[in-house]
Amino acid sequence: MQTSIRFSSDGDAPVERPPARLAFSDGTVLEGRAVGRRGTTGGELCFNTSMTGYQEILTDPSYHGQLMTMTYPHIGNYGASEEDLEADAPMVAGLVVRSFSEEYSNPLADESLEAWMQRHGLVGITGVDTR
């Protein structure tokens, strides 16, 4: 199933994150907020139930071109580190999460997951029920 994530800004009122939409080929659309780079992407929607290792998952070549849905509700809370990569760049086409952490608490992290996603051009959506 092809799925696309579409981002658009809400010009009426300032918001922390622009609105984002996860659109399915059957016409179903889920509303959320943009994380990472703003843009549109598409791919097969898959999921991962891991509580940790999100950066390894995003750079795992076996997920190349897929939209990764993380079922664990809090993603980004330990930041991003160049030491935690399976490949030099993200392999997934996009990230779908329930709750994206703005802050991280890991002294070994190089940057936030948000900054890492923006630097690598990875788009994502938060605020989606991933259960």
C-alpha atoms as a printed R data frame, in Angstrom:
    type eleno elety resid chain resno      x      y      z
1   ATOM     1    CA   MET     A     1  0.000  0.000  0.000
2   ATOM     2    CA   GLN     A     2  1.447  3.423 -0.974
3   ATOM     3    CA   THR     A     3  1.143  6.027  1.733
4   ATOM     4    CA   SER     A     4  2.203  9.636  1.658
5   ATOM     5    CA   ILE     A     5  2.925 12.170  4.347
6   ATOM     6    CA   ARG     A     6  1.899 15.678  3.345
7   ATOM     7    CA   PHE     A     7  2.849 18.774  5.260
8   ATOM     8    CA   SER     A     8  1.203 22.157  5.149
9   ATOM     9    CA   SER     A     9  1.502 25.203  7.376
10  ATOM    10    CA   ASP     A    10 -1.364 26.775  9.187
11  ATOM    11    CA   GLY     A    11 -1.172 30.462  8.229
12  ATOM    12    CA   ASP     A    12 -4.005 31.532 10.549
13  ATOM    13    CA   ALA     A    13 -2.214 31.115 13.863
14  ATOM    14    CA   PRO     A    14  1.342 30.470 14.937
15  ATOM    15    CA   VAL     A    15  1.907 26.851 15.976
16  ATOM    16    CA   GLU     A    16  4.906 25.031 17.330
17  ATOM    17    CA   ARG     A    17  4.802 22.461 14.540
18  ATOM    18    CA   PRO     A    18  3.025 22.756 11.226
19  ATOM    19    CA   PRO     A    19  0.104 20.428 10.582
20  ATOM    20    CA   ALA     A    20  0.886 17.170  8.801
21  ATOM    21    CA   ARG     A    21 -1.265 14.499  7.204
22  ATOM    22    CA   LEU     A    22 -0.761 10.792  6.744
23  ATOM    23    CA   ALA     A    23 -2.819  9.807  3.702
24  ATOM    24    CA   PHE     A    24 -3.564  6.194  2.789
25  ATOM    25    CA   SER     A    25 -4.414  4.881 -0.667
26  ATOM    26    CA   ASP     A    26 -7.961  4.004  0.512
27  ATOM    27    CA   GLY     A    27 -8.637  7.698  1.211
28  ATOM    28    CA   THR     A    28 -8.131  7.563  4.987
29  ATOM    29    CA   VAL     A    29 -6.285 10.638  6.277
30  ATOM    30    CA   LEU     A    30 -4.775 10.984  9.756
31  ATOM    31    CA   GLU     A    31 -3.944 14.437 11.112
32  ATOM    32    CA   GLY     A    32 -0.820 15.209 13.119
33  ATOM    33    CA   ARG     A    33  2.135 17.600 13.353
34  ATOM    34    CA   ALA     A    34  5.317 17.705 11.281
35  ATOM    35    CA   VAL     A    35  8.692 16.578 12.622
36  ATOM    36    CA   GLY     A    36 12.035 16.642 10.851
37  ATOM    37    CA   ARG     A    37 12.228 18.102  7.359
38  ATOM    38    CA   ARG     A    38  9.027 19.520  5.903
39  ATOM    39    CA   GLY     A    39  7.943 17.849  2.693
40  ATOM    40    CA   THR     A    40  6.137 14.918  1.118
41  ATOM    41    CA   THR     A    41  7.218 11.303  0.974
42  ATOM    42    CA   GLY     A    42  5.656  7.954  0.210
43  ATOM    43    CA   GLY     A    43  6.224  4.281  0.774
44  ATOM    44    CA   GLU     A    44  4.934  1.132  2.371
45  ATOM    45    CA   LEU     A    45  3.842  1.654  5.970
46  ATOM    46    CA   CYS     A    46  5.568 -0.737  8.378
47  ATOM    47    CA   PHE     A    47  5.965 -0.800 12.150
48  ATOM    48    CA   ASN     A    48  8.486 -1.538 14.867
49  ATOM    49    CA   THR     A    49  7.650 -2.269 18.512
50  ATOM    50    CA   SER     A    50 11.083 -1.532 20.025
51  ATOM    51    CA   MET     A    51 11.306  0.742 23.058
52  ATOM    52    CA   THR     A    52 14.837  1.864 22.169
53  ATOM    53    CA   GLY     A    53 17.085  1.881 19.131
54  ATOM    54    CA   TYR     A    54 15.048  4.259 16.970
55  ATOM    55    CA   GLN     A    55 18.161  5.674 15.295
56  ATOM    56    CA   GLU     A    56 19.413  2.193 14.401
57  ATOM    57    CA   ILE     A    57 15.952  1.380 13.031
58  ATOM    58    CA   LEU     A    58 15.819  4.548 10.903
59  ATOM    59    CA   THR     A    59 19.219  3.710  9.361
60  ATOM    60    CA   ASP     A    60 18.641 -0.047  8.941
61  ATOM    61    CA   PRO     A    61 18.979 -0.947  5.222
62  ATOM    62    CA   SER     A    62 16.254 -3.611  5.558
63  ATOM    63    CA   TYR     A    63 13.708 -0.771  5.971
64  ATOM    64    CA   HIS     A    64 14.844  1.097  2.842
65  ATOM    65    CA   GLY     A    65 12.052  3.223  1.356
66  ATOM    66    CA   GLN     A    66  9.456  2.323  3.984
67  ATOM    67    CA   LEU     A    67  7.467  4.614  6.269
68  ATOM    68    CA   MET     A    68  8.446  3.513  9.766
69  ATOM    69    CA   THR     A    69  5.752  3.584 12.434
70  ATOM    70    CA   MET     A    70  7.124  3.344 15.960
71  ATOM    71    CA   THR     A    71  4.529  1.783 18.280
72  ATOM    72    CA   TYR     A    72  6.358  2.788 21.463
73  ATOM    73    CA   PRO     A    73  4.706  6.112 22.379
74  ATOM    74    CA   HIS     A    74  7.774  8.265 23.192
75  ATOM    75    CA   ILE     A    75 10.407  8.703 20.484
76  ATOM    76    CA   GLY     A    76 13.361 11.083 20.552
77  ATOM    77    CA   ASN     A    77 13.849 11.191 24.317
78  ATOM    78    CA   TYR     A    78 17.523 10.169 24.228
79  ATOM    79    CA   GLY     A    79 18.574 12.241 21.218
80  ATOM    80    CA   ALA     A    80 20.756 11.129 18.317
81  ATOM    81    CA   SER     A    81 24.369 10.060 18.113
82  ATOM    82    CA   GLU     A    82 26.617  9.312 15.143
83  ATOM    83    CA   GLU     A    83 27.695  6.193 17.069
84  ATOM    84    CA   ASP     A    84 24.205  4.660 16.794
85  ATOM    85    CA   LEU     A    85 23.941  4.338 13.017
86  ATOM    86    CA   GLU     A    86 23.521  1.202 10.914
87  ATOM    87    CA   ALA     A    87 24.199  3.251  7.751
88  ATOM    88    CA   ASP     A    88 25.530  6.746  7.020
89  ATOM    89    CA   ALA     A    89 22.039  8.142  6.373
90  ATOM    90    CA   PRO     A    90 18.405  7.249  7.061
91  ATOM    91    CA   MET     A    91 17.118  4.334  5.010
92  ATOM    92    CA   VAL     A    92 13.434  4.862  5.783
93  ATOM    93    CA   ALA     A    93 11.297  7.217  3.691
94  ATOM    94    CA   GLY     A    94  9.532  8.720  6.716
95  ATOM    95    CA   LEU     A    95  8.779  8.391 10.425
96  ATOM    96    CA   VAL     A    96  5.363  8.074 12.117
97  ATOM    97    CA   VAL     A    97  5.165  8.431 15.922
98  ATOM    98    CA   ARG     A    98  2.605  9.066 18.629
99  ATOM    99    CA   SER     A    99  4.660 11.414 20.810
100 ATOM   100    CA   PHE     A   100  7.862 13.054 19.576
101 ATOM   101    CA   SER     A   101 10.140 14.290 22.347
102 ATOM   102    CA   GLU     A   102 11.413 17.840 21.917
103 ATOM   103    CA   GLU     A   103 14.016 17.372 24.633
104 ATOM   104    CA   TYR     A   104 16.482 14.577 25.245
105 ATOM   105    CA   SER     A   105 18.500 13.441 28.243
106 ATOM   106    CA   ASN     A   106 21.567 11.550 27.108
107 ATOM   107    CA   PRO     A   107 25.070 12.917 27.668
108 ATOM   108    CA   LEU     A   108 26.315 10.805 24.741
109 ATOM   109    CA   ALA     A   109 23.863 12.344 22.248
110 ATOM   110    CA   ASP     A   110 25.301 14.660 19.593
111 ATOM   111    CA   GLU     A   111 21.980 16.400 18.898
112 ATOM   112    CA   SER     A   112 18.213 16.045 19.155
113 ATOM   113    CA   LEU     A   113 16.444 13.544 16.934
114 ATOM   114    CA   GLU     A   114 14.640 16.526 15.341
115 ATOM   115    CA   ALA     A   115 17.960 18.158 14.372
116 ATOM   116    CA   TRP     A   116 19.296 14.834 13.062
117 ATOM   117    CA   MET     A   117 16.170 14.299 10.941
118 ATOM   118    CA   GLN     A   118 16.381 17.827  9.525
119 ATOM   119    CA   ARG     A   119 20.083 17.456  8.748
120 ATOM   120    CA   HIS     A   120 19.422 14.189  6.900
121 ATOM   121    CA   GLY     A   121 16.233 15.370  5.146
122 ATOM   122    CA   LEU     A   122 13.942 12.865  6.865
123 ATOM   123    CA   VAL     A   123 10.251 13.799  7.127
124 ATOM   124    CA   GLY     A   124  7.931 12.642  9.866
125 ATOM   125    CA   ILE     A   125  4.613 13.064 11.606
126 ATOM   126    CA   THR     A   126  3.739 13.020 15.317
127 ATOM   127    CA   GLY     A   127  0.409 12.955 17.120
128 ATOM   128    CA   VAL     A   128 -0.814  9.846 15.311
129 ATOM   129    CA   ASP     A   129 -2.272  6.920 17.266
130 ATOM   130    CA   THR     A   130  0.270  4.173 16.573
131 ATOM   131    CA   ARG     A   131 -1.272  1.453 18.754
